């Protein structure tokens, strides 16, 4: 039987990590949190400098890292990967035979993304790349320009089950129920 792979997709601040962790606590998936893995690199590395500017790391720097995680995984949730069309096509081509791939697209207007990032800062969970408005702007621009084409491609990719989930509710429990329903 194929293992399950869930791709949590959506812009900055939509709650990908929060809901991923909740699904993991309930269902015991493995977790590939791309941003956290990359933040583990030394601050002087070229990748860390790209991240500090709010730009996307080149696809080629990610494939080995993600493959190493997936090759040891059973059921797994990916958070922050794929973010480009090239990453999405690589992932599906390489893993569609091993995993049953499902996409949860967390659709949220940009004003809500910005409000949630501000809340994250206020509550002390903020990161250096959240605190600088210009860097947040650059990450959001990268989402609309570079990640949306990947999401649109995944919507019709053979062998991929795609769900649009409205997670605009102020109550995270309501949003989580919607994600659960989309996966059931
Ligand atoms: P956010 O989703 O809020 O931007 P992440 O922690 O997921 O935060 O990512 C932080 C940074 O890591 C991104 O701004 C980018 O520089 C880099 N990064 C993470 N995932 C990817 C990816 N799939 N492709 C390229 N760069 C990535």
Boltz pocket constraint, residues with backbone or C-beta under 6 A from the ligand:
constraints:
  - pocket:
      binder: B
      contacts: [[A, 10], [A, 11], [A, 12], [A, 13], [A, 34], [A, 35], [A, 36], [A, 38], [A, 47], [A, 50], [A, 51], [A, 52], [A, 54], [A, 55], [A, 56], [A, 57], [A, 58], [A, 62], [A, 79], [A, 80], [A, 81], [A, 82], [A, 83], [A, 84], [A, 87], [A, 139]]
      max_distance: 6.0
